[in-house]
Each structure stands twice: as C-alpha cells, then as structure tokens.
C-alpha cells in the first residue's frame, strides 16, 4: 500500500505557477502605484478575526459563506470574507493613532465558501482602497477617479463604471411601502444582471407586494442618459434630496474632468452587502460583459459604529484580482513586470564559483536581476535551463576570461555572442544587447 499523499488542492483554491504569479504581481504593482498616486497608504490586518467581528456585516448569505471554527484556545474565530469589515475594526482600534481623512489601500487574500465560477474562487485576492473620516461628494468622486485611473494604468480602455445611490433606492422603497423588506429587495435586484428580469420578478413577488414589483423593475431600469435616469429616480423616490443632489454633483465633476463617457447611472446597482448606505459602484468591461463586475464598492457610513462611538464615515471600492486576471488573459493583455531573471552566470569551472557570484553581485549593482547556475554541467544543459525559464542573456567565464577579468555575453534568443567584454562594462553591454531588435 502506497504511503504517498495525493498532492490535491481544495475546491476553489489554487496553486500559481511562476508565470501566473508574475502576472498577478505585475497587476498588484500597477494598482499599488496608482493608489499611491492618489495619496493612499498601505495597511494590513490579520487573516483571522473573532467571529463576532465579521458576522452580520455582509448579510445572511455572506454569513453562511464564512469559514468559521474554534481555535486551539477554544475561541470562536473566522477567516475574513472581505477587507472592508476588518478595516472598520482596524479604524476603531487605531483612530487615535491616525489622521483623518485616512486614505488606505490593502491588497490581500480573503475567503468565502461559495460556489466557484469563472474568475471566482473560495480563496481570492481583493485590492481595496478607501477614504475614511469624511462624507463628501469629493471623496465619493475620488473613488470613482481611482477606479477609472486604475483601469487606464492597466491598459484597459473599454471600461464602464456603473453607479447609483442606496439612499435614493431606500426612499423609493419606503414610498411604495416596501421598506420592511428593503434588504431582501436590494439583494434580489443585485442579481438582475446574472439572473435576468423574469427570474428577478419571480423572486421579488415572494418578498414584496405583487402590485409593487412592476414599479421596482421600472425604477431599476436605466434610461437613455444619466440625466434622464436621475430625473426618473428622483420622481419615483418622491422628489429631490441630499442623495439625488450628490448624484448631480458627481455628474458635474465628471463633465469638468471630461470623463463622463466612462460612467453610467444605473439604478439596478444596489450591492448585496448590508453595510452600504450611499453611493455604490460596479465596473464592467465592454469586451467581456459576461465576466461580471471586476471592481465594486460604495459608501458605508455606519459600519465602524459597531466598534466605536467615533464618527467614521467611509467610502471605497475593491478590485477583484482573480477576476481581473482572467479578464486580462482573455483580452491578451499582460501586466507581468520584467523577466524575473535577466541574466544567468553559467558555471564552467567549480573553482570559479566565488568569482561567478562576484560577477552576479556586480551586475545586480548595475541594476540587472541575475542568478548563478549552481553547479558545473554541460553548457547545453545550462542553456536549456535558461531558455525554459525565459532568461535572455548568459554570461560565460572560464579560466582565460577570469585571468583577463573579462566575460563573454551570449544572447540566448539570437545566439549572438559578445566576446572579451571587460567585467566593469558588462552591465552596460548587456543592456545594449537587450535593446537590439533581434533580442
């Protein structure tokens, strides 16, 4: 009987091979740079939280998806299901140490025991960015700017950011006598894009008066323009309010910056999580509508109130890294940064191993990533290793080159060689080789 353990992975969890992980890290680096361009700073929070911190913050459906268990001390703990709820706890714990408004970003893994689907897993990475401490149109708009700027930085031009306001929807539901079932109605409407109107109509009829279902479906339907949609929402909600005024201001800011074509006022955007109180966002790719929203969020003014008496209104959004990676792959866009190793120093003589590491150190000081092949093998074997890893340049140094303090450089793509290169000039020579069209 075999004693080997099957190297299997849990459903909804994945390993990432080097090329996949480099792509993910390239996306993360691009997003981090964009967030920092807008003044956001990084934080981190524990993977595990006391369960009471997490339960009841995202809605009943989310509570069922939480990975929850007793730890070795018998404490009731759970894996974070998003980065927003832990952030609210973080702010309550550290508000005296921070400044307001506080702009943070956080790129980390989260866990939900939900059904897996295209670009969606049980372990996945979120890229969150938030502004806490103010409730202003400026903060709401800045999150929209960061969303738009992030996709521009990723090289994705055909993107549309949908937005709405939970406050307007709540006023509308109250006006038609459905405020008591508002949470359920919001979660059902949030499924409109995936489930379709007829399925949503059937679900609504189970929680709302039948005579109100037609009004709800009419309310969430986008009109021909931002202005027409806002006029309809205002009328059906019972008139103007702070919420509709904010949507007007956001439109004015968009037009002033010349970016209004990227935004769509869409009253079907409600966000299923309970903690949203104001503006809400979802982002879709024009070329991949079926992949769903790849960046979503909104305003959550009451979430931190569960942990502190301090007033900490917040607004933010989250990019789903896994769904975004799947989208970029389908669009044939790559965000991988430079090849992990740009240069390999081959091993021709075991007595020169120390010198090989000295060569590599000098090249790294010259701004090149470099590795040393760790043992003497046939050159063909070392070349095969470098080519499989995608390393473009090899450094060759035998006894003769060592005596002259020179190296030979070989372009592993074109097989061209540059011989008798003084070691002090090697980094510049490598860069020149890499700039040639044939490299």
VENPE-V538065 format. One line per field, one symbol per residue. burial: b if it has 16 or more other ideal C-beta (glycine too) atoms within 10 Angstrom, else e. A space follows every 50 residues. Layout:
burial->???
This chain:
burial->eeeeeeeeeeebeeeeeeeeebbbebbbebbbebbeebebeebebeebbe bebbbebbbeebbeebbeeeeeeeeebbbbbbbbbbbbbbbbeebeeeee bbbbbbbbebbbebeeeebbbbbbbbbbbbbbbbbebebbbbbbebbbbb bebbebeebebbbbbbbbbbbbbeebebeebbebbbbbbbebbeeeeeeb bebbeebbeeebbebbbebbebeeebeebbebbbebbeeeeebbebbeeb bebbeeeebeebbbbbbbbbbbbbbbbbbbbbbbbeebeebbbbbbbbbb bbbbeebeeeebbbbbbbbbbbbbbbbbeeeeeebbeeebbbbbbbbbee ebbebbeebbeebeebebebbbbeeeeeeeebbeebeeeebbbbbbbeee bbeeebbbbbbbeeeeebeebebeebbeebeebbeeeee
